[in-house]
Structures are given as C-alpha cells and as structure tokens.
Amino acid sequence: MAVSQIGTAVIWGITTTGMNKNGTLITNSDKLRFSSQNVAKATGNMEHLDGNGEVVGNTCYNQTQDFQIECYPSGDTLSAARTLRNALPVPGERVQLVDAVDTANPMVTECLCMSSDYRVSNSDKVIFSMTLKRWAGITNYAPITT
C-alpha cells in the first residue's frame, strides 16, 4: 500500500535512497535496502570562567555530524544479493549518502566511514551497520595522493 497522508504532513520512512562509496553509486535499484538512519550533531565545548569560577562565556568548536545507517542486501536471486556484500564500506572510505526526494536532507553529504559491521543470524537477514562522520572544517573527503 502506498503511503498517503491527510491533515498534517510529516516526513515518513527512510529518506536515504542510495550510497556513493569511493565514487561508485549503489542505489535501491541495486537492491541495497536502507532500514534505519540516524543523524547526531556534536561540538567541542570550552567554558570561560571569571575569577569566582562563574561561567561568563562559552566557545563551541569542532562541529561534527555522526550518521548511523543500517541496510540489507537483496536481489532477484540469492547470488545477486550476495554480490552486494562488497557494498559495505570499510573504515577510511569516502561515502556519500543519497536522497532522491529531499536534497536538503542533512544526510545527503560526503563523509568518512568510521566503522562498519556485517551481521548475520539464523533468524534474520544479513544487516549492514555503518558509522559515518563529517567534520565542519573538512570540505573534500577525496583521498589525497602524492
């Protein structure tokens, strides 16, 4: 059944529709299905104290965004689904998340894979989990070569 809304409109479901890993686009049409996403924003913090130890100022620095993504491979055949195991980025790889609907989505950005996990179970499908990070001071995540 298609999603329909009446009354107040809300953002519904997973907005991530694809992933670019080191320049290779992997989309839902490739049957990599995104099942959860989370964005967390953080900053370093330095309080400035007066002579009595009271806070009189604050400096925020080193803003970061952390992304938690879960997805699973699928395909028309088991063999096709198995080929998507290579879609899981390894730590240190450049990743860009894609949202075909909402280009203002804060997850539609270039970032760095910090960790990735491949989980199997005898009672569930294979699940990929990724932790991605972006720093405010870095604008290009392409590897620097000599």
N, C-alpha and C positions, 0 to 999 in steps of 0.2 A: 504494500500500500504506500502510495506517495505521501509525503508529509504535507499537511495543509494546516493553516493557522487562521484563526478568527480572533478578533479582539486585539490584544497587544501582541505585536510581533516580537519574537525572540530568536536569537541565533541558536539553531538546533543542530545537534550531531557534531561529527568530526569535520573540521573545515580543511584539514590537510588533505590534499588530493594527490600529492606526489613528492618526490625527493630527488634532488640532483646530488650525486655523490662523485666528487672529483671530476665534474663535467659530464657525467653520464646520467641522463634523465631516467628515472624509474617512476612510473605513474600507476594509478589504479588500473589503467587499461592493461598494464603488465601483470595485474592481479596481486600487487602488494597492497594489502588492505590495512588501512590505519584504523586502530581500535581505541586509542586514547591519546590525549595530548595535554600537556600542562606547561604553562609559562610562569616562571618566577623571576622577579626583578630584585636585585640587591645592590647595595652600595657599601663601601667602607665609610666609617664614621669617626670623626675626631671632635671631641668636645673641648671647648676653650673655657678655662676656669679663671675666676678672679682671685684675688688674694685670700678670700674667705672660702674658696673651694666651690663657689656657686657657678653654675654654667651661665656664661654670658654670650656664648656663640657656638656655632657648630659648623663643621665643614664636612660635606659629603663628597666622596671621590671614588674613582674606580668603579663606575656603574657597570653592572653585568646583567645579562639575561641568561637564565638556565632553562633549557627545554627538555622535557621528559616525553618521549614518544614510544608508543607500543604499536606494533603492526604484526601481521602474519602473512606468509606467502600462500598463494592459492593458484590454481590453474585449471585448465580444461582436462589435464591429465596429471597424475602424480609426478611424472617425470618433469612436466612443465613447472609445477610448484617447487620441486627440488632444485631447479636451476636458479631460483630466486634466493637460495641461501647465500649466494655471493652478493646480494644486495645489502647485507648488513655491513655498515661501515666499521672500520677498525679505528681505535683511538688514534688521533692525529690527522684523520682525513677531513677534508673540507666537505661540508654538507650544506645544501640549501633546500629548505622546505618550500613546497609549492602549494598554493591555494588558488584553484581556478575560478573561484567565486568571489572571494574577498581579498583583493590585493592589498588592502590596508591591514590585514591580519598581522599582528606583531610577530607571528611565527614565520612569515614569508621573509626570510632573511638568510644571509650567509653566516655560517658559524663553524665551529670546530667540534668534532666528535671527541668527547672526553672519556666515554666508556660505552661498551655495547655488550649485550647479553643475548644468548640464543638459548631459549628454554624449551625443553621437551618434556612430555608427560605421557603416562599411559591412559590418561583420562581427558586429555585436551589436545588441541592443535599446537603446532610449533608457534612460539611467540618470540618476536624480536623486541628487545628493550634498548633504547638509546638515551644517553645523556649528552646533550649538545650545549655548547656555551658560546656566548658572544660578549665581547668587551666593547664599551663605548669608544675607546681610543683606537681600536683596530678597524679599518675600513676595507681591507683586502685580505682575504683568507687564502689566496693562491700561494702555493709553496714558493719560497724564494730559492732560486737555483744560481749556482756560480757560473 
